[in-house]
Amino acid sequence: MGIKKPHHNNVFPGTAFGSLIGLVAMALCSPVQAQLDEGASFGTFGGSVTLASDYMFRGVSNSNEEPQIQGDINWSHGSGAYIGVWATNTNFGGPGNSMELDPYIGFAGSIGDAGLSYDVGYWLYTYPGSESDFDYSELYAVGTWTAGDLSISPSVWYAPNYFGEDFLDGVEGLAYDLTLSHALPWDMGASARIGKQTFHSGGDGLDYLYYDIGVTRAVGEFSLGLRWHDTDDVDAALVGDTDLADGRFVVNITRSF
């Protein structure tokens, strides 16, 4: 989900799309939500499939302004531990690549009865078909305070080597944002986020703002979404084509399991 100049316009190319479809098929066909006895639970398997009109990451299109299909498979334990893998088509990642495959691991929990919760973890961004080394990782921490229908969530994401050795080698990335969410009638919800992607130990002049606002609605076992994404001060040296950071609406449909 990182930022790099796109290298082609084919959204669903050959083997990478086949691999992604395989991941989606596993989510559709496997007995997700499987759980052993409550006394000594092994944990719970879950997943989701999303179709979207664009793949947006911190305000920048990672699919060259074309559609996205993404899948996620994860396992979580009652202790708060979880692990999973997330995959999508992408136009980033360098020549030869058309897929992003991201394993992640973390721990989430709540604090007392004050509506406070936390989520900390490690996310690895990989581009398995790339001829270059653009793989990189981020450590993240998310806090949430909930009061009734309102939730406020600050988060921070730290990358020790943003977008790998063949892009901004040795440059640290730090993204932080704040999300406000509110439940609405008719199984709807609204949320807004504002954040900043910053760079350290180099990468001068590449910092930028990102923000988005949107609504969702649950329809049976599906979730429908409409969201506006935009940025300020994105440099061509970071994304190649600054049109990828222009404001746009994105629609999506998600099925969770």
Helices and strands as residue ranges (DSSP letters): H 14-29, G 38-40, E 44-52, E 56-57, E 60-61, E 68-76, E 81-89, E 99-111, E 116-125, E 136-147, E 150-159, E 172-184, E 188-200, E 208-219, E 222-232, H 236-239, G 242-245, E 248-256
